[in-house]
Amino acid sequence: MKVSKEQKTSLFAWLQRLVGAGIIVTAIPAGINLFAMGVIPDKYLYIIAPLYAAVAGVVLWQLIRRSKAVWRGVLFMVIGMVMITVNVAVYKSGHSVNSFLNAVQPPQVNYVEYTVIAKKDRSVVLDSARSVGMVGADTLHDKTAKALAGVTPAAQSSYDSLMALTEQLNAGAVELASIRTANMGVLQENYREFYDSVATLATYKVRDDNRQAAPKTDVTKPFVLYISGIDTYGDVGEVSRSDVNMLAVMNPAKRTMLLVNTPRDYYVQLHGVAGMPDKLTHAGIYGIDMSRQTLGDLYGVDIPYYVRLNFTSLVKMVDVVGDITVDSDYAFHSFQAGKNTLDSKRTLEFARERYSFSDGDRQRGRNQQKVIEAIVAKMSEPRNLTRYNAILSTLQSSLQTNMSQETIASLIKMQLNDFKGWRVESMSVDGAGATRQTYSMGAMPLYVMIPDSASVERAKERIGEYLQS
């Protein structure tokens, strides 16, 4: 069937109208998202918005007036389709940013998981068990007792510490024991014989209403951020021991950052807890706020924010931003002393190793600082700004923070305003190895690190200098 000239002209006019409508339909949600993101500096918006409006006006006018010159109509249709593509991309970017800001917030309701265990060599079942032991000092003891009654009808008994409870289970004084799931890692590390002798019969969760609301802080001024690296590979929201404990004292206006590493075995008084001190890593068993406030007590500083990540996060981030370069103090495994270019797998190996060093965990902390410095430098490169969708998507499932959406948006906006890199300074506190009883394990002596007061004081002074600047 032959198409007439009039039909061709009508079809071309219809396509012009369709493109014009597409510009309008996609521009509205794109514009709303662009402003709603809150991360684009005003100086860019003041240029982009009027310029886009002017170009859109010209293109729409040319499409509506339907110029007799075919080439002109085709040209403005192509420009219009490019604008539609840009509008869709802006909308998707805004959606990614908003999804990220929502996803990294901690849940409004927090639950702590507990595990019910029994000795493998005894025929014990939940429904017919006569007795179950609990840790009486647990901050959620009363709620746990109610929840546990729904798991097993066994009569409940409370004991002073985790170690006292394990002794009662070993001796047969109780048939079951209910402990925080995070404590299973403590038993695996410090009491392997017992850990291997028990079986998990059930798990249950207890609501924890002790989560503190995030403060509102002016991010143009210096503030302290707690970086917690948990010792798991799974869900970043899982309650676990904190193996990485760093304070990032940040001055966003000057783009300077002080990283202060505290060894995982530091022997410290847990915040608001009477009795024996404990390893810093064990503070994570009682929640991220316990770790944050315990470090605040140690250094005499308010720590309003935290970022929690796991080793999976580290691997994913390097996969996105590209290989990083770290300067190793020692040669070990496949690493040489000096510069090393690391992919995600080798980054993880570099950050986790501690047995190859005489300094053990202290050197691991220094290496982790080097990795953080390298990732910060890599993310600050202008070319990585084009990968922000992939970066946000990765971070979305890899970290958790109590920073509000507005605070995070303000920091991103500040970075985009001038693209300045960050200058990072690192330091660590020191101590001496010893064997002590701990709050978590009670009478069982564990390896700890007794804080060196001089190094703690130096860290306090340096933190104070950053906050006063």
C-alpha positions in Angstrom: 0.0 0.0 0.0 1.4 3.3 -1.1 1.7 6.1 1.6 0.7 9.5 0.4 2.7 12.7 1.1 -0.1 14.0 3.3 0.0 10.8 5.4 3.8 11.1 5.8 3.4 14.7 6.8 0.7 13.7 9.3 2.8 10.9 10.8 5.8 13.2 11.1 3.7 15.8 12.9 2.4 13.1 15.2 5.9 12.0 16.1 6.9 15.6 16.8 4.0 16.0 19.2 4.9 12.7 20.8 8.5 13.8 21.4 7.3 17.1 22.8 4.9 15.4 25.2 7.7 13.1 26.2 9.9 16.0 27.2 7.2 17.5 29.4 6.1 14.2 31.0 9.7 13.1 31.9 11.0 16.6 32.8 8.5 17.1 35.7 9.4 14.0 37.8 13.1 14.5 36.9 13.0 18.1 38.1 11.2 17.1 41.3 13.8 14.4 42.1 16.7 16.6 41.2 15.6 19.2 43.9 14.4 16.5 46.3 17.8 14.8 46.4 19.3 17.7 48.2 22.8 16.8 47.1 23.3 19.1 44.1 25.0 22.4 45.1 22.9 25.5 44.6 25.5 27.1 42.3 24.9 24.2 39.8 21.2 24.3 40.1 21.1 28.0 39.4 22.9 27.3 36.1 21.3 24.0 35.1 17.6 24.9 35.8 17.4 28.1 33.7 19.6 26.7 30.9 17.5 23.5 30.7 14.3 25.6 30.7 15.6 27.8 27.9 16.6 24.8 25.8 13.4 22.9 26.5 11.4 26.0 25.5 13.2 26.4 22.2 12.9 22.7 21.3 9.2 22.5 22.3 8.5 25.6 20.2 10.2 24.2 17.2 8.3 20.9 17.5 4.9 22.7 18.0 5.4 25.1 15.0 6.2 22.2 12.7 8.7 23.8 10.4 8.4 22.9 6.7 12.1 22.1 6.6 12.3 18.4 7.2 15.8 18.6 8.4 14.9 21.1 11.1 12.1 18.9 12.3 14.3 15.9 12.4 17.1 17.8 14.2 14.8 19.0 17.0 13.2 15.6 17.3 16.7 14.1 17.9 17.5 16.9 20.5 14.1 16.2 22.1 14.8 12.4 22.4 18.2 13.2 23.9 16.5 15.4 26.5 14.0 12.6 27.3 17.0 10.3 27.9 18.6 12.8 30.2 15.4 13.3 32.1 15.0 9.6 32.6 18.6 9.3 33.8 18.2 12.2 36.2 15.0 10.6 37.6 16.8 7.3 38.1 19.7 9.0 39.8 17.4 10.8 42.2 15.6 7.5 42.9 19.0 5.8 43.6 20.1 8.6 46.0 16.7 8.5 47.9 16.8 4.7 48.1 20.3 4.8 49.4 19.5 7.4 52.1 16.5 5.4 53.2 18.3 2.0 53.1 21.3 2.9 55.3 19.2 4.0 58.2 18.9 1.5 61.0 15.5 -0.1 61.5 13.0 1.8 63.6 12.5 -1.4 65.7 15.6 -3.4 66.6 15.6 -7.1 67.6 18.4 -9.1 69.3 18.7 -12.8 68.4 19.1 -15.5 71.1 20.2 -19.1 70.7 19.0 -22.0 72.8 21.7 -24.7 73.2 22.1 -28.1 74.8 24.9 -30.6 75.2 25.2 -32.9 72.2 25.7 -36.0 74.3 22.4 -35.6 76.1 19.0 -36.4 74.7 17.3 -33.1 75.4 14.3 -31.6 73.5 12.7 -28.2 73.9 9.2 -29.4 74.7 10.3 -31.8 77.5 13.3 -30.0 79.0 13.0 -29.4 82.7 15.4 -26.4 83.1 17.0 -23.6 81.1 19.6 -21.1 82.2 20.0 -17.5 81.3 22.5 -14.7 81.9 21.0 -12.5 84.6 23.1 -9.5 83.8 21.7 -9.3 80.2 20.2 -5.8 79.7 17.1 -7.5 78.1 16.7 -10.2 80.7 13.1 -9.6 81.6 12.0 -9.5 77.9 14.1 -12.5 77.2 12.5 -14.5 80.0 9.0 -13.8 78.5 10.0 -14.7 75.0 11.9 -17.9 76.1 8.8 -19.2 77.9 7.2 -19.4 74.4 10.1 -21.5 73.1 10.3 -24.0 76.0 8.3 -24.7 79.1 11.5 -25.4 81.1 11.9 -23.7 84.4 14.2 -20.7 84.1 17.3 -19.9 86.2 19.6 -16.9 86.0 23.4 -16.8 86.4 25.9 -14.0 86.9 27.9 -14.4 83.7 28.1 -16.4 80.5 30.9 -18.5 82.0 28.8 -19.3 85.0 26.0 -20.4 82.7 28.3 -22.7 80.6 29.6 -24.3 83.8 26.0 -25.1 84.9 25.2 -26.6 81.5 28.4 -28.7 81.6 27.6 -29.9 85.1 24.0 -30.9 84.2 22.5 -28.4 86.6 20.5 -27.1 83.6 19.5 -28.9 80.5 19.3 -25.9 78.2 21.1 -22.5 78.0 19.8 -19.4 76.3 22.4 -16.9 75.3 22.8 -14.0 72.8 23.6 -15.4 69.4 26.5 -12.9 69.2 28.0 -14.7 72.2 28.4 -17.9 70.3 31.4 -16.2 68.5 32.9 -15.4 71.9 32.6 -19.0 73.0 34.0 -20.2 69.7 37.1 -18.0 70.1 37.7 -18.4 73.8 36.1 -21.7 74.9 36.3 -23.9 71.8 35.9 -27.2 73.7 32.5 -26.1 75.1 31.5 -24.6 71.7 32.1 -27.9 69.9 30.2 -29.8 72.6 26.8 -28.1 72.2 24.1 -28.1 69.6 21.6 -25.3 68.7 18.0 -26.3 69.3 16.3 -23.0 68.5 16.7 -19.3 68.0 14.3 -16.5 68.9 14.3 -12.7 68.8 13.7 -10.1 71.5 12.7 -6.5 70.8 15.3 -4.0 72.0 13.8 -0.5 72.5 17.1 1.0 73.7 18.2 2.3 70.3 19.0 6.0 70.6 17.8 8.6 68.1 20.4 10.2 65.8 21.4 13.7 66.9 21.3 16.7 64.6 24.8 18.0 64.0 26.1 20.9 61.8 28.3 18.9 59.4 30.1 22.1 58.4 31.8 21.9 61.8 34.1 19.1 63.0 32.4 16.0 64.5 33.3 12.4 65.5 32.2 9.3 63.6 32.6 5.8 65.0 33.5 3.2 62.3 32.6 -0.3 63.4 33.8 -3.3 61.4 31.8 -6.4 62.6 33.2 -9.9 62.3 30.6 -11.4 60.1 30.0 -11.8 56.4 26.2 -11.6 56.3 23.6 -9.0 57.1 25.3 -5.8 58.2 22.5 -5.2 60.7 23.4 -8.4 62.7 24.5 -7.8 66.3 28.1 -9.0 66.5 31.5 -8.4 68.1 33.2 -5.3 66.7 36.7 -6.2 65.3 37.4 -2.8 63.8 37.0 0.1 66.1 38.0 3.5 64.7 37.1 7.0 65.4 37.0 9.3 62.4 37.3 12.9 63.6 36.1 14.8 60.5 36.4 18.4 59.5 34.3 18.6 56.3 35.0 22.3 55.7 38.8 21.7 55.6 38.5 18.1 54.2 40.7 16.7 56.9 40.1 13.5 58.8 41.9 11.9 61.8 41.6 8.2 62.2 42.1 6.8 65.7 42.4 3.0 65.9 41.6 1.2 69.2 42.7 -2.5 69.4 39.8 -5.0 69.6 41.2 -6.5 72.9 41.5 -3.1 74.7 40.4 -3.7 78.3 37.8 -1.0 78.9 34.8 -0.4 81.2 31.6 -0.9 79.2 29.4 2.2 79.2 26.9 2.3 82.0 27.9 -1.2 83.2 29.1 -1.9 86.7 31.6 -4.6 87.5 34.6 -5.9 85.6 35.9 -4.2 82.4 35.8 -6.2 79.2 37.4 -6.4 75.8 36.3 -3.6 73.5 35.2 -6.1 70.8 32.7 -7.6 73.3 30.9 -4.3 73.5 29.4 -5.0 70.1 27.5 -8.0 71.6 25.3 -5.5 73.4 24.7 -3.3 70.4 26.4 -0.6 68.3 25.5 2.2 70.8 27.4 0.3 73.6 30.5 0.3 71.5 30.1 3.9 70.5 29.5 5.2 74.0 32.3 3.0 75.5 34.8 4.6 73.2 33.3 8.0 74.0 34.0 7.3 77.7 37.6 6.2 76.9 38.5 9.3 75.0 36.3 11.8 76.8 34.5 12.9 73.7 30.9 12.9 72.4 30.5 10.6 69.4 27.2 11.4 67.8 27.4 9.1 64.7 28.4 5.6 63.7 28.9 3.7 60.5 28.8 -0.1 60.7 30.1 -2.3 58.0 31.2 -5.9 57.6 34.0 -7.5 55.6 31.6 -8.1 52.7 31.2 -4.3 52.5 34.9 -3.8 52.0 35.1 -6.3 49.2 32.1 -4.8 47.4 33.4 -1.3 47.6 36.8 -2.1 46.1 35.0 -4.0 43.3 33.1 -0.7 42.5 35.8 2.0 42.8 38.6 -0.1 41.4 41.9 -1.4 42.7 43.4 0.5 45.6 47.1 1.2 46.5 48.3 0.7 50.0 51.8 1.1 51.5 52.6 -2.0 53.6 54.9 -1.7 56.5 56.0 -5.3 56.2 56.3 -8.1 53.7 53.9 -11.0 54.5 52.0 -13.6 52.5 51.8 -12.2 48.9 52.3 -8.6 50.0 55.6 -6.7 49.7 56.9 -4.0 51.9 56.0 -0.7 50.2 53.4 -0.1 47.6 50.8 -2.8 46.8 48.0 -2.6 44.3 45.1 -4.6 45.7 41.9 -5.9 44.2 38.9 -6.7 46.5 40.0 -10.2 47.5 43.6 -9.1 48.4 42.2 -6.0 50.2 40.2 -8.3 52.4 43.3 -10.5 53.1 45.4 -7.4 53.8 42.8 -5.9 56.2 42.2 -9.1 58.2 45.7 -10.5 58.8 47.1 -10.2 62.3 49.0 -13.5 63.0 51.9 -12.5 60.7 52.9 -9.6 62.9 54.6 -9.4 66.2 52.3 -6.5 66.9 49.3 -8.7 66.1 46.0 -6.8 66.2 47.8 -3.4 66.5 49.4 -3.9 63.1 46.1 -5.1 61.7 44.5 -1.9 62.9 47.2 0.2 61.2 46.6 -1.8 58.0 42.9 -1.3 58.2 43.6 2.5 58.5 45.6 2.3 55.3 42.8 0.5 53.5 40.3 3.2 54.6 42.6 6.0 53.6 43.1 4.3 50.1 39.3 3.9 49.6 38.6 7.5 50.7 41.2 8.7 48.2 39.8 6.5 45.4 36.3 7.6 46.0 37.4 11.3 45.9 38.7 10.9 42.4 36.5 12.8 39.9 36.2 9.8 37.6 34.5 7.8 40.4 31.8 10.5 40.6 30.5 9.1 37.4 30.0 5.7 39.1 28.0 7.1 42.0 24.9 5.0 41.1 27.0 1.8 41.4 28.7 3.1 44.6 25.3 4.0 46.2 23.8 0.6 45.2 26.8 -1.2 46.8 26.8 0.9 50.0 23.0 0.5 50.3 23.3 -3.1 51.3 26.7 -2.9 52.9 26.6 -0.4 55.7 24.3 1.1 58.3 24.5 4.5 59.9 22.5 6.6 62.3 23.3 9.7 60.3 20.1 11.3 59.2 19.2 11.5 55.5 19.6 15.3 55.7 23.1 14.9 57.3 24.3 12.5 54.6 22.9 14.7 51.8 24.7 17.7 53.2 28.0 15.9 53.2 27.5 14.7 49.6 26.5 18.2 48.6 29.6 19.7 50.2 31.8 17.2 48.4 30.2 17.9 45.0 30.5 21.7 45.6 34.3 21.7 45.0 35.5 18.1 44.4 38.3 18.6 47.0 40.1 15.5 48.2 40.5 14.6 51.8 43.7 14.7 53.8 43.8 11.7 56.2 45.9 11.4 59.3 46.1 8.1 61.2 47.2 7.2 64.7 46.7 4.2 67.1 46.6 3.8 70.9 48.8 1.1 72.4 48.8 -1.2 75.4 50.3 -4.3 77.0 49.0 -7.8 76.7 47.7 -9.5 79.9 45.2 -12.1 81.1 42.2 -10.8 83.0 38.6 -11.8 83.9 36.0 -10.0 81.8 32.4 -8.8 82.1 31.2 -11.1 79.3 33.0 -14.3 80.3 33.1 -13.9 84.1 35.7 -16.0 85.9 37.4 -17.4 82.8 40.6 -15.4 82.2 41.0 -14.0 78.6 43.7 -12.3 76.7 43.3 -8.5 76.9 45.3 -5.4 76.2 45.8 -3.1 79.2 45.6 0.5 77.8 48.7 2.6 77.7 47.5 5.8 79.4 50.2 7.9 77.6 49.0 6.9 74.1 45.4 7.4 75.1 46.2 10.9 76.3 48.0 11.7 73.0 44.9 10.5 71.1 42.7 12.7 73.3 44.8 15.7 72.7 44.9 15.2 68.9 41.1 14.6 68.8 40.6 17.8 70.8 42.8 19.7 68.3 40.7 18.5 65.4 37.5 19.4 67.1 38.7 22.9 68.0 39.9 23.6 64.4 
